[in-house]
Amino acid sequence: MPQASNREGSLAFFAPKIEIPSLKSHHNGSLSSSELVRDKRAPIWYVFWNDIVGTVKLDIVKKGKITRPRLWPPNSIGYFRSLKGWKPPQLAEAAGTSPQQIRRLERGERQLDPDWAARLGKVLGVPAEDIGYSDSPDVYPWATRAIPVMGGLYPGLEIKLQDVPTEKIGTFSITGANTAALAIMPGTNPLVEGMFMLFNVEAEDMSPTILDRQAAGERFIIRLFDGTCWWRRIQPGSRKNRYHLSAQGVEPILDVEIDTVNRILAFDPGRPLPPPSSKVVGIFEE
């Protein structure tokens, strides 16, 4: 389960050595933040019990509002709800649930599983994967995630990489980390023009096993020692450690030394992303 975390914008202070016996449990006299959130005896604040020094931290929210720790990843329910001009009661009525349930889901106090995402996505007119989207590192594994676009694929199947992302796209076809994208420009390959090439950013040294993996169906981005990058098929060259790079409709590149390769993971149309989670917090209070 993801770790609970404070929401930004709160004022905190420490009350050293404050004992709250009525809130102690049988777990060696300590309570987790999630237990305290559910404890009806702590309705005004939530308490973090420090087992080492025996103190409690009280987190008091600006304007007198109660902040509870997030137990599950952020999501985009509130964002898409606001696009329809709905408040939680209106979404709750459309989805056949309670406003309290909607608020708990939006704030990460209840797990948003794929069934809930599909149920809310249906009434909001949004794919379930986008309902679960957030820019948080602990995004749900089934949800849309943000992938940085680090350059493009150009005519001649040459790849031009950039150090800084030009944009971010949403995808749920790849769930692993260390993934980036390339925008596929016009005049490259009519089958994938306008899409994005997703690849593993961890480079691998060129070796004979790369040819075996290519024969098994894997595809690679190729970086040469001269610094250029290409999307081609690798074939043995006329000399040791030299290779030919070929592709349909373009001139081959002959007898070159390959520095590293990056595995191509998928081709994806990409999708626009909701704004970062930090920019939609305010709508949770509607």
Buried (B, 14 or more C-beta within 10 A) or exposed (E): EBEBEBBEEEEEEEEEEEEBEEBEEEEEEBBBBBBBBEBEEBEEBBBBBEEEEEBBBBBBBEEEEEBBBBBBBBBBBBBBBBBEEBEBBBBBBBBEBEBEBBBBBBBBBBBBBBEBBEBBBBBBEBBBBBBBBBBBEBBBEBBBBBBBBBBBBBEBBBBEBEEEBEEBBBBBBBEEEEBBBBBBBEEBBEEBEEBBBBBBEEEBEBEEEBBEBBEEEEBBBBBBEEEBBBBBBBEEBEEEEEBBBBBEEBEEBEEBEBBBBBBBBBBBEBBEBBEBBEEBBEBBEE
